[in-house]
Amino acid sequence: HVNDYRLCWSLNRKLGISLSRRESDIEEPGPEHIAHYTAFDHTEELTQAQYSLVSNHAPEGILVTDQRQTDFFLVVDIATQTPPAEVLDRVRSAEFVLTAFPLDPRGLRGAHKLLR
């Protein structure tokens, strides 16, 4: 319900990271046009662990169709310094976040699209 850059600002504050927009969006063929999904990345200096925030919705379609209700995915590298449960708690407490839940990428068709 908010712009992606506002969500990034909120997550940056809660997680102590610095998500910044990628130079190019994730592109997928849509029914009539190419769909563009925004993506933001951060790399931890010490561990080189990657955080990525990816939009699931574009005017031209949905990136991961079996998660239609999901607006954004926060993909967190397992090598991160922060334990997964703590990351989830911080995300849930971030401004503009209505709900957050863990997903197993092995159970998602199209999860590979989030790793581009």
C-alpha positions in Angstrom: 0.0 0.0 0.0 3.1 2.3 -0.1 5.7 3.1 -2.7 8.7 0.8 -2.8 11.1 3.5 -1.9 9.2 4.2 1.4 9.2 0.5 2.3 13.0 0.5 1.6 13.5 3.4 3.9 11.6 1.7 6.7 13.4 -1.6 6.2 16.8 0.1 6.1 16.0 1.8 9.5 14.8 -1.4 11.2 17.4 -3.8 9.7 20.4 -1.4 9.8 21.0 -1.9 6.1 21.1 0.3 3.0 18.9 -1.1 0.3 19.4 0.7 -3.0 17.6 0.3 -6.3 19.2 -1.8 -9.0 20.2 -0.2 -12.2 17.8 -2.4 -14.1 14.5 -4.0 -13.1 13.6 -7.6 -13.3 11.9 -8.1 -16.6 9.3 -10.8 -17.5 7.1 -11.1 -20.5 3.5 -10.0 -19.8 0.3 -10.6 -21.8 0.8 -7.5 -23.9 4.1 -5.8 -22.8 7.3 -6.6 -20.9 6.6 -6.3 -17.1 9.2 -4.5 -15.0 9.5 -5.4 -11.3 11.6 -3.1 -9.1 14.4 -4.6 -7.0 16.6 -3.2 -4.3 19.9 -4.7 -3.0 22.2 -4.5 0.0 25.4 -6.4 0.6 26.8 -6.8 4.2 30.4 -5.7 4.3 31.7 -8.4 6.7 30.0 -11.5 5.3 29.1 -10.3 1.8 25.6 -11.7 2.5 22.9 -10.2 0.2 19.5 -8.7 1.0 17.1 -8.1 -1.9 13.7 -6.5 -1.9 11.7 -7.5 -5.0 8.3 -6.2 -6.0 5.8 -8.9 -6.9 3.4 -6.6 -8.8 3.7 -4.6 -11.9 0.9 -3.0 -14.1 1.7 -5.8 -16.6 1.6 -8.8 -14.3 2.7 -10.7 -11.2 6.2 -12.0 -10.9 5.5 -15.1 -8.6 2.0 -16.0 -9.4 1.5 -18.6 -6.7 2.0 -15.8 -4.2 -0.5 -13.3 -5.7 -1.3 -11.7 -2.3 2.4 -10.9 -1.6 3.4 -7.4 -2.6 7.1 -7.7 -1.9 9.7 -10.4 -1.2 12.7 -9.8 1.0 15.3 -12.4 0.1 17.9 -12.7 2.8 21.1 -14.7 2.3 21.6 -17.4 4.8 25.1 -16.1 5.5 23.8 -12.9 7.1 25.0 -12.0 10.6 21.5 -11.6 11.9 19.5 -14.8 12.8 16.5 -15.3 10.5 14.0 -15.1 13.4 15.4 -11.7 14.4 15.3 -10.5 10.8 11.6 -11.5 10.6 10.8 -9.8 13.9 12.5 -6.6 12.7 10.6 -6.7 9.4 7.3 -7.2 11.2 8.0 -4.1 13.3 8.9 -1.9 10.4 6.6 1.0 9.4 4.4 0.2 6.4 4.7 -3.6 6.9 1.3 -5.1 7.5 2.4 -8.7 7.7 5.6 -10.7 7.1 6.0 -14.5 7.0 8.8 -16.9 6.0 8.6 -18.7 2.7 10.6 -21.8 1.6 11.8 -21.0 -1.9 11.9 -24.7 -2.7 8.1 -24.7 -2.5 7.6 -21.7 -4.8 7.3 -22.1 -8.5 9.1 -19.1 -10.0 11.3 -18.5 -6.9 14.3 -18.4 -9.3 13.0 -15.1 -10.6 13.8 -13.5 -7.2 17.4 -14.4 -7.5 18.2 -12.6 -10.8 
